[in-house]
Amino acid sequence: MMRTYHCFWLLFWAGQPHQSFLTPLSKRTSGFPEKEKVLVMSGNSRQDLHRSKRSWMWNQFFLLEEYTGTDYQYVGKLHSDQDKGDGSLKYILSGDGAGDLFIINENTGDIQATKRLDREEKPVYILRAQAINRRTGRPVEPESEFIIKIHDINDNEPMFTKDVYNASIPEMSDVGTFVVQVTATDADDPTYGNSAKVVYSILQGQPYFSVESETGIIKTALLNMDRENREQYQVVIQAKDMGGQMGGLSGTTTVNITLTDVNDNPPRFPQSTYQFRAPESMPPDSPVGRIKADDADVDENAEIEYSITEGDGYDMFGITTDRKTQEGIITVKKALDFENKNLYILKVEATNTHVDPRFLYLGPFKDSATVRIQVEDVDEPPVFSRPAYIMEVKEDVPINSIIGTVTAQDPDAAKNPVKYSVDRHTDMDRVFNINSGNGSIFTSKPLDRETLLWHNITVIAAEINNPKQSSRVPVYIKVLDVNDNAPEFAMFYETFVCENAKAEQLIQTLSAVDKDDSYSGHQFSFSLAPEAASSSNFTLQDNRDNTAGIFTRKTRYNRHEMSTYFLPVVISDNDYPIQSSTETVTIRVCACDHRGKMLSCNAEALIHPTGLSTGALIAILLCIIILLVTVVLFAALRRQRKKEPLIISKEDIRDNIVSYNDEGGGEEDTQAFDIGTLRNPEAVDDNKLRRDIVPETLFMPRRTAAVRDNTDVRDFINQRLKENDIDPAAPPYDSLATYAYEGNGSVAESLSSLESVTTDGDQDYDYLSDWGPRFKKLADMYGAMDSDRDS
């Protein structure tokens, strides 16, 4: 099969004033027969550009953006040498925007743009062109690709990255100090012309600031800009494309610049002298007043430290700084006294705590002022001559003896008289008293050092004209010792001696104590009482070390002849006046073994200082006797309770109901329990005894007269009450008596069947049938009983 090659002509047309530009590609030398091909570009006339073999060669062309004409923008023409003009060929365009943005006349091959093109949206379009046989649908030329590039025009103004910039620099900065850099971008093509070349300029903010035209860096342009004069600046920067030439597009932004504070202003007092008043009663650390130095700076640059540098009140007053308000607070350091000094003059200095060395040339960053403090007189309470008083008094002083004096005066100029008193809350026993006029303290009760060594009382001094003005002072009174207590044994001495003891044998060592004090130490002397010194069976030896020993005088002792010896011992001290006492040592005679170990003493239990004493044995014996008496009394009481009535009770002494738990055998059992006795008082059995107590002596019950038929219930009860009152066998407490007595005179008499057991004859119940239908059931029951009995 023979392949036929055809030539394809492509013509690009561009109308005025927009032109399309074609860039040739390298020649293709295969695939098509050598035929003459012509590519014609648009212009006022068609011209042959060049010839090529085989096929047409082309690559790309340019089209200006933002076409503003009313017709479609003409791009170019596609033509093949196979086109005979008879409409047998059809031109097809495919690729970016084909059919929508770019259209082709399938008969003539003319290509047009249907919309305005924007290079910023899409700068390049890639399309493919092809010619096919309209009848067979087969391509007569291979598909070829070409590019349409959109040429840029200056249709975008520069845009800043921020609408508003914020920056800050320290005040007093040097000229040329960097502030901030602004940046603007242009969407136009930077590689084509100057559409995207941006130049910066300042529209507002001169002469304080400047901007570099190429970089957009903003710098200071004025020296010594002071924040205290002006803090905020607003600068407007313009960015213009086309290199800033006329006709270029531009955009603007705002830069807010703030001057930050530096310590370039010293503190200054608004006045040179300050006046304050302080009452003399003002306690220490109390505030007197406030002063403040003004500083135009802010934050830490405005922090101030106050101090007192000179003045006669340097040691009386102090000053501190309030960190929140930066005020100086003058306070009292010591108590003020109007009578001593009523005016103080101080020199106060205010200094910045954070000083910037760069601005020391502006002067010292401190200032001073004079403060005058006037002390005001107030009515003050009396003042004691001492903060506390210590007094001493001997314990043997007589009552009303003066032991010391306290003194207080009114510190005011009036010198009001003062009266004294003792705070009785500190002297509850009223041991001391005070002279209200001169403040002398004297005793009102005897003193005893051994009972209480120190007395701590409080004395009150008050103005006579104004008792509310009072003050207090503690008075410590020490009671001095005198030798008013005799020495005595350190313990109770009770010892023993063996029957087989030898002479001059030590049986006990004695020691003594004294309640009094002795500055040189106690020295006691021991001796036997004169009445026992010659006739005693024992001797006493003073050891001269505040102890003494008891020794046997003879060889043997007999406990059957003398079981106990009482040895009187005299103890004396060496103080003035000499005090002495006589103490007794109890010595028991006991049986001992050959080693001197005690066996028994007069058939008693072990008698030893560590054993039981006679008093303890007596106490034990008394406890045993009391226990035995208690047991006997308890047994007697229980025996007596058995003879009391059955219904006696501590908690139930009034109405009592006795429960016998005795059940009868019914109405037919007339022998077990006679209920009729309770129902009919006339049927009382005289021989029946009381059942609620155990009878000891039989009292014959009194015979009572029968109740008359016309006696009512009240007379019946009164009669029974009198009978019980005079009845010696009646219980001595309230009791409940149930008689169930209905009285006489009833027409129907008693309807109870309980009385029937007390009569021998039968009763006729036929009258029940005459009482009506309500008693029909009862009449049937008793009528049936009569029938059964008759049968």
Order of alpha helices (4+ residues) and beta strands (2+ residues): beta-beta-beta-beta-beta-beta-beta-beta-beta-beta-beta-beta-beta-beta-beta-beta-beta-beta-beta-beta-beta-beta-beta-beta-beta-beta-beta-beta-beta-beta-beta-beta-beta-beta-beta-beta-alpha-beta-beta-beta-beta-beta-alpha-alpha-alpha-alpha
